[in-house]
Amino acid sequence: MGLLDAFKNMMEQPSAKATPAPSQSKPAPAPIKSAPVASPDTFKVKFSDNMPYYDPEFGSVEVMFNGFAEVKSESWAKDPKGQDFVSSIITMSIKKELMACGNDKVSYKDLNRQVISINKACTDALKEKNIEAKSINIASITLTAESRQAVDKARKAKELG
């Protein structure tokens, strides 16, 4: 009898293993949950930039912002430059909103409180380009290191002054 015939015989014979008694049986494994499958037209984008900002107390400073977004767009998901395009739309929307905050004399210290209106502006700008914003997360809006030093210096001068 060849090796193949021996294998076939082994497969056809009933198993000799006894089934465990009900008290010794293992609990049934929990069903496996599959992770949600991302849509092929959904993709993630990072954004960050610096820009001049007019603070009512300290004058001209430079702020930086960064974050990420998840968007859905059938046409831009397939385009190699889609992430850059979406990132530029978000960046320009944030800059426009921050300029409006400067005109409204909002202190740089209060910019993080403006995130809701900034997110809405970004969502609206993306919608104009037929891009759905699944989520937009602005991680921070802060002074650049150079502006932080200048503000600290100005504060010290006022305290001594």
LINWO-V553968 format. One record per helix or strand of 3 or more residues. SS is the DSSP state (2 for helix, 1 for strand). FROM is the first residue (numbers start at 0). LEN is the number of residues. If there is no record, write none. Layout:
SS,FROM,LEN  SS,FROM,LEN
This chain:
2,2,10  2,21,3  1,41,14  1,58,14  2,73,5  2,81,22  2,107,21  1,131,12  2,144,16
